Amino acid sequence: MASGGGEDYASHETPRAAMSRERWEDRAQRSQRAAARWGGGVLFPMILRARSHGGRVTTFPVRPRAMGLMELSVAALERRVRGCLCDLGFEISPLKVGWYNAVLQPSFHLQYSEDTLAFVVLSTPSMFDKAFKPFVNKQLLKKMNDPVDQCVSYHLSLVKENLSDQRMDVIYDYEILPNRKPKFLAQTAAHVAGAAYYYQRKDVKCDPWGEKKIYGVCIHPQYGGWFAIRGLLIFPDVQVPFLEQVAPVDCVASEEKRIELLEKFNFHWRDWSYRDIIEVKERYSEEQRAYFGAPPAERFKLLELQGVVQKSAFY
């Protein structure tokens, strides 16, 4: 579960602006329906950008821009991906591979052209009830693999099946290379996609930690730390030179709160308190906390005790 830690390889560029992507998509879909009714060939969606004021987000209109056929095709692809995942408690955010590669050392680069479309996949608190528990009730789990990882893999494989007309590569947050480095840096991907802000030591002006190793952590503008980065979907044949980068919402804006966040994450992560560094829309349930708080080796036993899955379901 890549909810934070360990990614000190990135050197992010200064964010430009924030956008309310969900509102943009809603307006875009309505514009598309209107264009279809009138036989139009382009969309003129109302785009709303977001400004962060010490954690408070307000929106303001930006002059609309016509969408070409390629952009409409990519928007339709994004809707298809969302349709497979969002009702199950997952979120997706689009990015270009070039944004990711631009802030990393060459040894971490993804081997695709810079305009290649990708989506970073997050799980929100509702994923546990909407996707995970139904999955373990229905599936034959392999006891040697983590149940949540199996659940995520199952649902992302369904995306691939449903998008069989597209070539899609999947990289999971837990996958590593032969040299033991991760196949992709999940928090960096979430940051450049605008999904969550990756707070690192370099974001603190007056560093109080001296020689201590300090890991960074992503914070989501709605869920704080109550989410996880699960994977990356890459579409090698889909090029998106027109895609505009959206900066993540800087929801932990003050120096004091950033120090508090990194202190809690690095030295008190077991008490979950870093996840509530901002006011959140939703948290993990007590059941989820018990599950994720248990050592991995004990999680199967915990599922059995909770009655979510029977012992006979394992093989």
Secondary structure in CASP SS format (residue, H / E / C, confidence):
PFRMAT SS
TARGET T0000
AUTHOR 0000-0000-0000
METHOD secondary structure of the structure
MODEL  1
M C 1.00
A E 1.00
S C 1.00
G C 1.00
G C 1.00
G C 1.00
E C 1.00
D C 1.00
Y C 1.00
A C 1.00
S C 1.00
H C 1.00
E C 1.00
T C 1.00
P C 1.00
R C 1.00
A C 1.00
A E 1.00
M E 1.00
S C 1.00
R H 1.00
E H 1.00
R H 1.00
W H 1.00
E H 1.00
D H 1.00
R H 1.00
A H 1.00
Q H 1.00
R H 1.00
S H 1.00
Q H 1.00
R H 1.00
A H 1.00
A H 1.00
A H 1.00
R H 1.00
W H 1.00
G C 1.00
G C 1.00
G C 1.00
V C 1.00
L E 1.00
F C 1.00
P C 1.00
M C 1.00
I E 1.00
L E 1.00
R E 1.00
A E 1.00
R E 1.00
S E 1.00
H E 1.00
G C 1.00
G C 1.00
R E 1.00
V E 1.00
T E 1.00
T E 1.00
F E 1.00
P E 1.00
V E 1.00
R C 1.00
P C 1.00
R C 1.00
A C 1.00
M E 1.00
G C 1.00
L H 1.00
M H 1.00
E H 1.00
L H 1.00
S H 1.00
V H 1.00
A H 1.00
A H 1.00
L H 1.00
E H 1.00
R H 1.00
R H 1.00
V H 1.00
R H 1.00
G H 1.00
C H 1.00
L H 1.00
C H 1.00
D H 1.00
L H 1.00
G C 1.00
F E 1.00
E E 1.00
I E 1.00
S E 1.00
P E 1.00
L E 1.00
K E 1.00
V H 1.00
G H 1.00
W H 1.00
Y H 1.00
N H 1.00
A H 1.00
V C 1.00
L C 1.00
Q C 1.00
P H 1.00
S H 1.00
F H 1.00
H C 1.00
L C 1.00
Q C 1.00
Y C 1.00
S C 1.00
E C 1.00
D C 1.00
T E 1.00
L E 1.00
A E 1.00
F E 1.00
V E 1.00
V E 1.00
L E 1.00
S E 1.00
T C 1.00
P C 1.00
S C 1.00
M H 1.00
F H 1.00
D H 1.00
K H 1.00
A H 1.00
F H 1.00
K H 1.00
P H 1.00
F H 1.00
V H 1.00
N H 1.00
K H 1.00
Q C 1.00
L C 1.00
L E 1.00
K C 1.00
K C 1.00
M C 1.00
N C 1.00
D C 1.00
P H 1.00
V H 1.00
D H 1.00
Q H 1.00
C H 1.00
V H 1.00
S H 1.00
Y H 1.00
H H 1.00
L H 1.00
S H 1.00
L H 1.00
V H 1.00
K H 1.00
E H 1.00
N H 1.00
L C 1.00
S C 1.00
D C 1.00
Q C 1.00
R C 1.00
M C 1.00
D E 1.00
V E 1.00
I E 1.00
Y E 1.00
D C 1.00
Y C 1.00
E C 1.00
I E 1.00
L C 1.00
P C 1.00
N C 1.00
R C 1.00
K C 1.00
P E 1.00
K C 1.00
F C 1.00
L C 1.00
A H 1.00
Q H 1.00
T H 1.00
A H 1.00
A H 1.00
H H 1.00
V H 1.00
A C 1.00
G C 1.00
A C 1.00
A C 1.00
Y E 1.00
Y E 1.00
Y E 1.00
Q C 1.00
R H 1.00
K H 1.00
D H 1.00
V C 1.00
K C 1.00
C C 1.00
D C 1.00
P C 1.00
W C 1.00
G C 1.00
E C 1.00
K C 1.00
K C 1.00
I C 1.00
Y C 1.00
G C 1.00
V E 1.00
C E 1.00
I E 1.00
H E 1.00
P C 1.00
Q C 1.00
Y C 1.00
G E 1.00
G C 1.00
W C 1.00
F C 1.00
A E 1.00
I E 1.00
R E 1.00
G E 1.00
L E 1.00
L E 1.00
I E 1.00
F E 1.00
P E 1.00
D E 1.00
V E 1.00
Q E 1.00
V C 1.00
P C 1.00
F C 1.00
L C 1.00
E C 1.00
Q C 1.00
V C 1.00
A C 1.00
P C 1.00
V C 1.00
D C 1.00
C C 1.00
V C 1.00
A C 1.00
S C 1.00
E H 1.00
E H 1.00
K H 1.00
R H 1.00
I H 1.00
E H 1.00
L H 1.00
L H 1.00
E H 1.00
K H 1.00
F H 1.00
N H 1.00
F H 1.00
H C 1.00
W H 1.00
R H 1.00
D H 1.00
W C 1.00
S H 1.00
Y H 1.00
R H 1.00
D H 1.00
I C 1.00
I C 1.00
E C 1.00
V C 1.00
K C 1.00
E C 1.00
R C 1.00
Y C 1.00
S C 1.00
E H 1.00
E H 1.00
Q H 1.00
R H 1.00
A H 1.00
Y H 1.00
F H 1.00
G H 1.00
A C 1.00
P C 1.00
P H 1.00
A H 1.00
E H 1.00
R H 1.00
F H 1.00
K H 1.00
L H 1.00
L H 1.00
E H 1.00
L H 1.00
Q C 1.00
G C 1.00
V C 1.00
V C 1.00
Q C 1.00
K H 1.00
S H 1.00
A H 1.00
F E 1.00
Y C 1.00
END
